[in-house]
């Protein structure tokens, strides 16, 4: 399993991918976000699913890119090349994989802004090669173990969220997933595209790099729960003595 998160806000794009790889009882680390192209022709791809399918699809995509002197003009062109590569791998390998009880389950998030685009774009690609585009009403897409990190995204993130805050929300979404899923974990890779200067920036972080943020969140989320106004359950579900003790502790 994996956790890859793509965010599109007014300020630009964010990609986050965990680096944990599981194979039976074996754990290892590998990069799941790839930035392709040069200069103004750069875009990123994040994947979940069989690594062999991912690697072969990207190999076909890179071969297609090498035949183009100027790269892709728009993200739609890049998306079309990726889905064509994915369908080719499916035609070659799906039957053999499924006969071995392996699923052809590659999902991908592709995002960027190429020279012919008026704005950044982000797409979610399914194993069959069909896709959807992120929009302003729900400015995030995730693949892999998506359930645990979704609530904070739905509650705290919108299209107008500043990049600085959106990066924190992205991390907290990953941290919620890591905390609840043993198949997701450090290190994490993060990439940003800033719409203002059209610059790409990348970094990766391990467990100790984000110690302060993790401890701050654990401490403050517990404190917020304590300071939350009591609900009607106090009168019906607590003994009078417990209710009084709780009230005194909260003062």
N, C-alpha and C positions, 0 to 999 in steps of 0.2 A: 504494500500500500504506500501511498505518498500523499503529500499535500502541496498543491500548487495553486496560487492565488494571483489573479490578475485584477487590477483596479484601474478604471479610467475616470479621472476627475477633470475639472476645468484646467487645472495646472499641468496635467499631463498623464503619464502612465506609471504604474508600479507593477513589478512582478516579484513574487516571492515563491521560492521552492525549497522544501526540506531536502536534505541530502542523504537520508537513511535508505538503504537498500536491504530488503529482507529476502532470504532464500532458504526456506525451511527454518532451521535453527541458527543459520548464519546471518550475521549483520555486517554490513560494509557501508561505505559512503561513496556517493557519486553525484556529479553535477546533473541536475534535471532541467536547468534553464540554459538555453543556447542563444547567443547573440550572433546573427549572421549578417554578412554584408560589410561594406566599408563606407566611411564618411556619411553622406546624406542618405545612403541606401541601406541603412541598418534597421533590423527589426528583431524581435525575440520570439522564441518558441519554448514553451514548457510542455512536458509530456508526463502522462501517467500510463501504466500498462506495461506490457512485456518490453524489456529493454532491447531485445534483439529486433523487434519490430520497429522500435523507435530509431535505433541506429541505422537500420537499412533504409528507412524512409528518409532520414536526414542525409544519408549518403547519396540517394537518388536526387534529392533536392539540391545538394551542393553541386552535383554534376550538371544539373540544369543551369544553375547559377553561373558555373564556369564557362558556359557557352554564350553568355550574354556580356557584352563589353560594358554596358551601362547599368546592369542590374535591373531590378523590376521598377517600373514607373510608379505603381500604386500598390497599396496593401492588398487590393483585390487581385492583382496579378500574382503577388507572392502567395496569397491564399490559394489561388487556383493551381499554382505549381505544387504546393504542398499536398493538396488533396489528390492531385493526379499521381504524385509519388506514392501516397498512401494507398490509393486504389491499385496501383501496380503491385505493391508489396502484398496486398490482400489477394490479388489474383494468383500470385506466385506461391504464397505461404499459408494462406488461411486453412486450406484443406489438410495440409500436413500437420499444422498445429492442432487443429480440432481433433484429428485422429489420435493425437497424443494427449487428449484431454486438456489442452491449453487453449485459452480464449484469445481470439484476436480482438484485443480490448484497448487499443491505443486511443487515448483522448489527448487533445492538444489545445493550448491557448496560444494564439498568435497575435502579436500587437506591434504597432509602430506607426510612423508617419513617413512616407516616402515622398520623393520630390513632386509627384503628381497629386498628392493628397492635400486637401484643404485643412485637415485636422487629423489628430491621431485616431487610429481605429484599433479595435480589439475584437477577436472572434474566438468562439469555442468550436472546435472540430470534433465530430463524433467518429467512431471507428469505420463507419460506412462512407465517410468523406463528406457528408452533409454538415452544415454549420449554422450557427446563429451569431448575431452581433450584439455586443453589450450596448445598452442605451442609458440615457441619463436617469431614468427612473430606478434602475437597479444597476449601479455603476461597478459591479464586481462579478467575476466569474471564478469558480473554483473547480478543480478536478481532484480525484482521489478520495480521501476521507473527508468529505465536505460537511458532514452534519455538525461536528462539534464547534467549528469556527464560524458558522453562519450567523448565529444569533447576534453577536456583537457587530458584525457587518451590517445586518439589517437595522439594528438599533442606532448605530453611531455614525455610519458612513452615508454621505450623499454626494452628489456631483459637485457641490460647492465646497466640500471639505478641503481645507488647505493641504498641500503636499506634506508639510511637517506633521500635521495631525494624522493624516491618512497613513503615513508610515508607522505611526504608533499603533493605529487600529489594525493594520496588517500584521504587525508583530503579535499583538494580543490574540488575533484570530488563530495564528499559528500556535501560540502558547496554549490556548484552550484545546486545540487539536492534539498537540504533543502530550498534554497532561492526561488526556482520556484515551489515546490510542498508542499502543506500544509499537506500532508499525511506522510511526511518524516521529522524527526527532532531528536533533542537530547533527551536522552543521546546517545552516540555511544560507541560500544565495538570494541576494536582493538586487534588483535593477530598476532604475528610474529613467524616464524620458521627460524632460522639462519642455513644455510647449513654448515657453518664452524664448529660450536660447537654443532650442532644438538639440540639446546635448544629452548623450547617454552617460550614465554613471552606474558602476557596478561595485558591489562589495560582498563579502561573505563573513559570517559570524558563527562562532562556536559557543558552547554552553556558558563558559566563563565570561565571554565578552558581554553578555546581556544579563549578568548577575544583578546589577542594581535595578534594572527595569523589572525583572522577575520578582525580586523581593519587595519592591515598591508596590507592585500590583497585588501580590498576595496579602500584604499588610493592609492596604487601603480597601480592597474589596471586602475583607473581613470586617473592617471598621464601618464601612457603609452599611453592611447588613445589620450590625449592632445598632446603628443610629437611625435605621429606617423606622418610620412611625409604626406602632403596634397595630395589628389587625384585629378583627373581631374574634379571632381564635384565642385571644388572651382570656376573655371571659368564659369561654366554653371548653378550652382544651388544656388550660393550666390550672394547677391547684392555687388557691389564694396565696399560700406561702411562697410558692415558686414565682408567682406574678410579682409579689412585693420584692422578692430578692432580685429579680431581673430588673425591676424599675430602679432599685437602689444602685445596681451595678452600672446602669446606663447613665446615671446622673454625673 
